[in-house]
Amino acid sequence: MPYYLPFHAPPTGQCLPYHRATAAQRTLAGNYLHQRLGTHFPTLRAVTWTRALADYQPDLWLRGTVVALAETDLTQLAQHLATSPELPVLDPPLYGLPALHLAQHSLQASELAVWALGEVAAGATACGPRLEALLRRLVYPSPLAEQVVQAWCWNLASAPLLAPGLPGAPPWPDSAEIERLLNHLKFPGSPGGLVPGTGPGPAKQLFPGPLVRRVA
């Protein structure tokens, strides 16, 4: 089942802009932040937590003597703290389920764009510059998305579900057929209706196989 963060409504209580908070209230906000995220980043120094709050300045939510932060602010602060130079850089990197599902979505969009390119190039309808730019962007899948998908152990019973692929076999993203189709897009007002493409070349293909339904 895809992993999506639920939409979080603002917390209940009185909203207080960070710059109007007292030193005591900011300290309570720092304690709340550390309580929520401290297990994620156990090696960060205390000054790092304080600096993160001072830089970000989220709204504080007061409920009596309790000071809390909104979930959206916590999520963004987590990303900010994760980039702290104090933390070790993992090599090889780790990709979580959200990154995997985003990568699969990106690759499936590329697969759909390849199919659409064939339909547009074969049709009589002229292709506008925005559609051409969109197709040129999408028909070459992101190497990072392929890297994320390739990093997972798909032969395990506990592996996430594979995203459904499309039937048939569209041209490979790095094939000459893609460039041929791009160069045969029809443009309004152009001689003969054809304008050679000038977009970027194909992205490096990290491994062969269908764009979405691939198994390591």
Secondary structure, 3 states (H helix, E strand, C coil): CCCCCCCCCCCCCEEECHHHCCHHHHHHHHHHHHHHHCCCCCCCCHHHHHHHHHHHCCCEEEECCEEECCHHHHHHHHHHHHCCCCCCCCCCCCCCHHHHHHHHHHHHHHHHHHHHHHHHHHCCCCCCHHHHHHHHHHCCCCHHHHHHHHCCCCCCCCCCCCCCCCCCCCCCCCCHHHHHHHCCCECCCCHHHECCCCCCCCCCCCCCCCCCCCCC
